[in-house]
Amino acid sequence: MDFIKQAFNVKHEFWRYLVGSLIIAIFAVIGQFPFAIAAMIKYVSNGGSIDAMDEQALMSVLEPNLNLFLLLLSFAFGFLGLIIVVKYLHNQTMKSVTTARKKIDWKRVLFAFLFWGVITATMILIDYFASPESYVWNFELNRFLILLVVAVLLIPIQTSLEEYIFRGYLMQGFGMLAKNRWFPLIMTSVIFGGMHVFNPEVGKLGYGVMVYYIGTGLFLGILTLMDDGMELALGFHAANNLFGALLVSADWTVLQTHSVLKDVSEPGQGYGDIFIPVFVVFPILLVIFAKVYKWTNWKEKLFGTIEAPITEDYKVLD
């Protein structure tokens, strides 16, 4: 069964996806209250003025592990909202938002996670030995162990929520609207990139970094459409954020962590760092995944039309 066409089995009027997205966003905002309250209390207790308080001040006032925990907590609330929306607004199962297979293929998730995790760790290690002056040793065992627990528990929830929204929920929703595959691929990638526009990385590196965010969305969307499921995207995204948070951080990145290394180099408009992943690394990864999972019929899966079934073959999923 086709991944996007599964939405024909459930309540798929496009207004439901608009309302559902709003509900998920409300749950995520509610999940931000603990962070906002804790940060404001700490900021004021340190002598800060409420009139001078801004987002950057709140982001830096808490201890990094607590800051990370409270920031990621909002994604757990958002994930709860997603489950409610899928079940009660669409009468759909989470499995059918995840994959067209009879059950979720956890081996695919694990393969993509380990594959990209090893590559990420290797690239960081190579860069560390090539440019040791760009890093300082940041490892503190006790703080790192707390980071490890927080990151392992919550970062996969954060990355999975993003994947479920963009490569699952909205991929199917835009597919139902446009009745083709290229439109949901483009739309979800652009929106995914746009969601990162307020990240501190954009302020530091410039809007050129949006090419990386949108390109990453395209890569993950192609993975999903070609593989008829989100499993590879789920594993890849989790590895990308988890290994990054554990191994290296910088003062100008969105996640401040007690990582093993800290990047102290001055970032510039590094077009190589932006374009090489999107136009070199990701295409190579697609070729590798295509070989492993024997993908065929690229044109139809990425640009084909989506036609409503004319038989009774499609029944509401259990």
C-alpha positions as CSV (number, residue, x, y, z in Angstrom):
1,M,0.0,0.0,0.0
2,D,1.2,3.5,-0.9
3,F,2.3,5.7,2.1
4,I,0.4,8.8,1.1
5,K,-2.6,7.0,-0.2
6,Q,-3.2,5.5,3.2
7,A,-4.8,8.8,4.1
8,F,-7.7,7.9,1.9
9,N,-8.7,5.3,4.5
10,V,-9.3,8.0,7.2
11,K,-10.9,11.4,7.6
12,H,-8.6,13.5,5.3
13,E,-10.4,16.7,4.5
14,F,-7.6,19.4,4.4
15,W,-9.2,21.6,7.0
16,R,-8.6,18.7,9.5
17,Y,-4.8,19.1,8.9
18,L,-5.0,22.8,9.5
19,V,-6.9,22.4,12.7
20,G,-4.7,19.4,13.7
21,S,-1.5,21.5,13.2
22,L,-3.0,24.2,15.4
23,I,-3.8,21.8,18.1
24,I,-0.3,20.3,18.1
25,A,1.2,23.8,18.2
26,I,-1.0,24.7,21.2
27,F,0.2,21.5,23.1
28,A,3.8,22.4,22.3
29,V,3.3,26.0,23.5
30,I,1.8,24.7,26.8
31,G,4.9,22.5,27.1
32,Q,7.0,25.6,27.0
33,F,5.5,27.0,30.2
34,P,7.8,25.1,32.6
35,F,10.9,26.4,30.8
36,A,9.5,30.0,30.7
37,I,8.5,30.0,34.4
38,A,11.8,28.4,35.6
39,A,13.9,30.8,33.4
40,M,12.1,33.9,34.5
41,I,12.4,33.0,38.2
42,K,16.1,32.3,37.8
43,Y,16.6,35.5,35.8
44,V,14.9,37.7,38.3
45,S,16.6,36.0,41.3
46,N,20.0,36.8,39.6
47,G,19.1,40.5,39.6
48,G,17.8,40.7,36.1
49,S,15.2,43.3,35.1
50,I,11.9,42.1,33.7
51,D,11.9,45.1,31.4
52,A,15.3,44.1,29.9
53,M,14.4,40.4,29.7
54,D,14.6,38.8,26.2
55,E,14.6,35.3,24.7
56,Q,18.4,35.1,24.6
57,A,18.7,36.0,28.2
58,L,16.2,33.3,29.2
59,M,18.0,30.7,27.0
60,S,21.3,31.3,28.9
61,V,20.2,31.7,32.5
62,L,19.5,28.1,33.4
63,E,22.1,25.3,33.9
64,P,22.6,23.6,30.5
65,N,21.2,20.2,31.4
66,L,18.1,21.7,33.0
67,N,17.8,24.1,30.1
68,L,17.9,21.2,27.6
69,F,15.4,19.1,29.6
70,L,12.8,22.0,29.8
71,L,13.3,22.9,26.2
72,L,12.7,19.4,25.0
73,L,9.8,18.9,27.3
74,S,7.6,21.0,24.9
75,F,8.2,18.4,22.2
76,A,6.8,15.7,24.5
77,F,3.7,17.8,25.0
78,G,3.5,18.3,21.2
79,F,3.8,14.6,20.6
80,L,0.9,14.0,22.9
81,G,-1.1,16.6,20.9
82,L,-0.1,14.7,17.7
83,I,-1.4,11.4,19.0
84,I,-4.7,13.0,20.0
85,V,-5.1,14.7,16.7
86,V,-4.3,11.5,14.7
87,K,-6.6,9.3,16.7
88,Y,-9.6,11.6,17.3
89,L,-9.5,14.1,14.5
90,H,-8.6,11.7,11.7
91,N,-9.6,8.3,13.1
92,Q,-6.2,7.2,12.1
93,T,-3.5,5.0,13.7
94,M,0.0,6.2,14.4
95,K,1.3,3.2,12.4
96,S,-0.4,4.4,9.2
97,V,1.2,7.9,9.7
98,T,4.5,6.1,10.0
99,T,4.7,3.5,7.3
100,A,2.8,1.7,4.5
101,R,4.2,-1.6,5.8
102,K,2.1,-4.0,7.9
103,K,4.1,-2.9,10.9
104,I,6.8,-0.4,11.7
105,D,10.2,-1.7,10.6
106,W,12.4,-0.9,13.6
107,K,15.3,-2.5,11.8
108,R,15.2,0.3,9.3
109,V,15.1,2.9,12.1
110,L,18.1,1.2,13.8
111,F,20.1,0.9,10.6
112,A,19.7,4.6,9.7
113,F,20.4,5.6,13.3
114,L,23.6,3.6,13.6
115,F,24.7,4.4,10.0
116,W,24.4,8.1,10.3
117,G,25.6,8.1,13.9
118,V,28.9,6.5,13.0
119,I,29.4,8.8,10.1
120,T,28.6,11.9,12.3
121,A,31.0,10.8,15.1
122,T,33.7,10.0,12.5
123,M,33.4,13.4,10.8
124,I,33.6,15.2,14.2
125,L,36.6,13.2,15.2
126,I,38.4,13.9,11.9
127,D,37.7,17.6,12.2
128,Y,38.9,17.6,15.8
129,F,42.3,16.1,14.8
130,A,42.5,18.3,11.7
131,S,41.8,21.5,13.6
132,P,42.4,21.0,17.3
133,E,42.7,24.7,17.9
134,S,38.9,25.0,17.0
135,Y,37.9,22.8,20.0
136,V,38.3,22.7,23.7
137,W,37.8,19.6,25.9
138,N,34.5,20.1,27.6
139,F,33.9,16.7,29.2
140,E,32.8,16.5,32.8
141,L,31.7,13.0,33.8
142,N,28.8,13.8,36.2
143,R,27.3,16.5,34.0
144,F,27.8,14.4,30.9
145,L,26.0,11.4,32.4
146,I,23.0,13.6,33.2
147,L,23.1,15.0,29.7
148,L,23.2,11.4,28.3
149,V,20.0,10.5,30.2
150,V,18.2,13.6,29.2
151,A,19.3,13.4,25.6
152,V,18.6,9.7,25.1
153,L,15.1,10.1,26.6
154,L,14.0,13.3,25.0
155,I,15.9,14.1,21.8
156,P,14.4,11.1,19.9
157,I,11.0,12.5,21.0
158,Q,11.9,15.9,19.6
159,T,13.2,14.6,16.3
160,S,10.3,12.1,16.0
161,L,7.7,14.8,16.5
162,E,9.3,16.8,13.7
163,E,9.4,13.8,11.4
164,Y,5.8,12.8,12.2
165,I,4.6,16.3,11.5
166,F,6.5,17.0,8.3
167,R,7.3,13.6,6.7
168,G,4.1,11.9,8.0
169,Y,1.1,14.0,9.0
170,L,1.6,16.9,6.6
171,M,3.1,14.8,3.8
172,Q,-0.2,12.9,3.7
173,G,-2.3,16.0,4.2
174,F,-0.7,18.0,1.3
175,G,-0.8,14.8,-0.8
176,M,-4.5,14.7,-0.3
177,L,-4.8,18.3,-1.2
178,A,-2.7,18.4,-4.3
179,K,-3.2,14.7,-5.5
180,N,0.5,14.5,-6.4
181,R,3.8,13.8,-4.7
182,W,6.1,16.6,-5.6
183,F,3.9,19.3,-3.9
184,P,3.9,17.7,-0.4
185,L,7.6,17.0,-0.8
186,I,8.4,20.7,-1.6
187,M,5.9,22.2,0.9
188,T,6.9,20.1,3.9
189,S,10.6,20.8,3.2
190,V,10.1,24.6,2.9
191,I,7.9,24.7,6.1
192,F,10.4,22.5,7.9
193,G,13.2,24.9,6.9
194,G,11.2,27.9,7.8
195,M,10.6,26.5,11.3
196,H,14.3,26.9,11.9
197,V,14.6,30.5,10.8
198,F,14.7,31.8,14.4
199,N,17.5,29.4,15.4
200,P,20.6,31.3,16.6
201,E,22.6,29.5,13.9
202,V,20.7,31.6,11.3
203,G,21.6,34.9,13.1
204,K,25.2,33.8,13.3
205,L,25.7,32.3,9.9
206,G,23.1,34.2,7.8
207,Y,20.1,33.2,5.8
208,G,22.3,31.1,3.5
209,V,22.1,28.3,6.1
210,M,18.4,28.0,5.2
211,V,19.6,26.1,2.2
212,Y,20.8,23.4,4.6
213,Y,17.6,23.2,6.6
214,I,15.4,23.1,3.5
215,G,17.8,20.7,1.8
216,T,17.7,18.4,4.8
217,G,13.9,18.5,4.6
218,L,14.0,17.5,1.0
219,F,16.4,14.6,1.8
220,L,14.2,13.3,4.6
221,G,11.1,13.7,2.4
222,I,12.7,11.7,-0.5
223,L,13.7,9.0,2.0
224,T,10.1,8.7,3.1
225,L,8.5,8.7,-0.3
226,M,11.0,6.3,-1.8
227,D,10.9,3.9,1.1
228,D,7.1,4.2,1.6
229,G,7.6,5.0,5.3
230,M,9.3,7.3,7.8
231,E,11.5,4.7,9.5
232,L,14.8,5.8,7.8
233,A,14.0,9.4,8.4
234,L,13.2,8.8,12.0
235,G,16.5,7.0,12.6
236,F,18.6,9.5,10.6
237,H,17.1,12.6,12.3
238,A,17.5,11.1,15.8
239,A,21.2,10.2,15.2
240,N,21.9,13.6,13.7
241,N,20.6,15.5,16.8
242,L,21.6,13.0,19.5
243,F,25.2,12.5,18.4
244,G,25.6,16.2,17.8
245,A,24.3,17.1,21.3
246,L,26.5,14.6,23.0
247,L,29.7,15.2,21.1
248,V,30.0,18.9,20.3
249,S,28.3,22.2,21.1
250,A,29.0,25.9,20.6
251,D,27.9,29.1,22.1
252,W,26.0,30.1,19.0
253,T,23.9,26.9,18.5
254,V,20.3,26.3,19.6
255,L,21.3,23.4,22.0
256,Q,23.8,24.3,24.7
257,T,25.0,21.1,26.3
258,H,27.7,19.6,28.5
259,S,29.1,17.8,25.4
260,V,32.4,16.1,25.1
261,L,33.8,18.9,22.9
262,K,33.1,22.6,22.5
263,D,33.6,24.4,19.2
264,V,35.3,27.7,19.9
265,S,36.1,28.6,16.3
266,E,34.5,31.8,14.9
267,P,31.9,30.6,12.3
268,G,31.6,32.5,9.0
269,Q,29.4,32.1,6.1
270,G,30.7,28.7,5.4
271,Y,29.1,27.8,2.1
272,G,31.1,24.6,2.0
273,D,29.5,23.4,5.2
274,I,26.1,24.4,3.9
275,F,26.3,23.1,0.3
276,I,28.4,20.0,0.6
277,P,25.9,18.1,2.8
278,V,23.0,19.1,0.6
279,F,24.5,18.6,-2.8
280,V,27.1,16.0,-2.1
281,V,26.6,14.0,1.1
282,F,22.8,13.6,0.9
283,P,22.7,12.4,-2.7
284,I,25.4,9.8,-1.9
285,L,23.3,8.7,1.1
286,L,20.3,8.3,-1.1
287,V,22.3,6.1,-3.5
288,I,23.4,4.0,-0.6
289,F,19.9,3.6,0.9
290,A,18.6,2.9,-2.6
291,K,21.1,0.1,-3.0
292,V,20.4,-1.4,0.4
293,Y,16.6,-1.3,0.1
294,K,16.4,-1.8,-3.7
295,W,14.4,1.3,-4.6
296,T,12.9,1.5,-8.1
297,N,10.5,3.7,-10.0
298,W,11.9,7.0,-8.7
299,K,9.9,9.2,-11.1
300,E,6.5,7.8,-10.1
301,K,7.3,7.8,-6.3
302,L,8.5,11.4,-6.3
303,F,6.5,13.1,-9.1
304,G,3.5,10.7,-9.7
305,T,-0.1,11.6,-9.2
306,I,-2.2,10.4,-6.3
307,E,-5.6,9.1,-7.3
308,A,-8.5,8.2,-5.0
309,P,-9.2,4.5,-5.0
310,I,-12.2,3.5,-7.1
311,T,-12.7,0.1,-5.5
312,E,-13.4,-1.1,-1.9
313,D,-9.8,-2.2,-1.5
314,Y,-9.1,0.7,0.9
315,K,-10.8,0.2,4.3
316,V,-10.4,2.1,7.5
317,L,-7.3,1.0,9.2
318,D,-7.5,-0.7,12.6
